[in-house]
Amino acid sequence: MQKSRIRLIVCFFLLCLLLAGCNGGKETDEIAWVISIGVDKAGDELEITYRIAIPRALAGEMAGGGDKKPTTLITVRAASLAEGRNLLNTALARSVSLNQVRLLVVSEDLARSGIDDLIGPLIRFREFRGSIFIMVARGNVRETFEKNAPSLETLSSRWIENYVQSSNEVSYYPKASLHEFYLRLKNATGSPYALYVGLNPLTGHGQPSGSKAEGEATEPYLPGDTPRIGGDPVEVLGTAVFKGAKMVGALDTEGTRAFGTLQNQLYRSFFVIDDPLAPKHKINIAVRNGSKPKIKIDNLGERPTINIDVFLEGEITAIPSGIMYEETEYRSLLEQQVSNVMKNELQNMLAQTQEWGADIADFGYYSRGNFSTLQELQEYKWNSHYPQAEFIINVRTELRRSGLMQQTEPIRRDD
């Protein structure tokens, strides 16, 4: 009995030694850290661009004495991402690591032809994390990477994270991760989406993507079309919409804001609207979701009915006309104007997604209570019924604050 106990203890310690080993460990200067990956279509092959961190240059920039770029770009042509990784290893004297990849960018040309063969291996391979952000580039990804030169950020990974996190400030582009994209590919309802990125010519001349919503003063834009001079040519705005694994369209700034509202992700956005009583003036209002939108599905059949109730909260930030909209009788007019603008944006966005047959708002999720089993839901084929759905939209706005002024006084004009 005593000998058996000793053998057991010895085996236990030997096992601990084996488990504590670092046989696969590598020093930092033996690894090439890939930060982002871009994929273009090149005939039957892929043109894969890797942005790789240069630790020594990064250390110099952090200390304020570096004059080298903190990253380098390497592009290879291969049949798959796995083969691209092999070819990348042959160009470097270090072991390639994809553990720090924060961004995957695919060209619109590739996205419209389908990226199902691209997404599957990414989910399976252990070095890729589900938290990777996914973008679609309007043009060539290699060119987008080359012209990406953010002046406010030292680390490219920090630029990526800050860009996505700052979506809360404007709601002009969504947060889209690889994990969420893959789940929507597999679900019986809903469609995938990604961030949309493009290059701005920086000429100061803009190209609106369409007509603005009734009552709104601002124009809708897609990436690369905003009127801007200076700064990083790369701009992220809008939403790339997929039907299955193929991109079928893109929502502009207005459509993306409406989409974010339905996702309860309208944290803060400035609405610039026509003054109800003095249309030549514009009123600025900071708007956010007052509560999670209420969505209910009725009359499941060939033409399901989708009821949407949206509640918005707002803060008045500018009233150039001088009209006292803080007063109850006037405030209701302003609240109704905001509600009308949002309703128009929602109607335009939903009409576009129905035309594309892509339910990115995942209304099908709310239909699940109408089915007894998952098999019944799958047999109903929600995505095929979505284009025929009828929407009943109700938007209510409440202006809770008036900024730092309790009462508006007109500006004295001496004629």
Secondary structure, 3 states (H helix, E strand, C coil): CHHHHHHHHHHHHHHHHHHCCCCCCCCHHHEEEEEEEEEEEECCEEEEEEEEECHHHHHHHHHCCCCCCCEEEEEEEECCHHHHHHHHHHCCCCEEECCCCCEEEEEHHHHHHCCHHHHHHHHHCCCCCCCCEEEEECCCHHHHHHCCCCCCCCCHHHHHHHHHHCHHHHCCCCCCEHHHHHHHHHCCCCCCEEEEEEECCCCCCCCCCCCCCCCECCCCCCCCCCCCCCCCCEEEEEEEEEECCEEEEEECHHHHHHHHHHCCCCCCEEEEEECCCCCCCEEEEEEEECCCCEEEEECCCCCCEEEEEEEEEEEEEECCCCCCCCCHHHHHHHHHHHHHHHHHHHHHHHHHHHHHCCCCCCHHHHHHHHCCCHHHHHHHCHHHHHHHCEEEEEEEEEEEECCCCCCCCCCCCCC
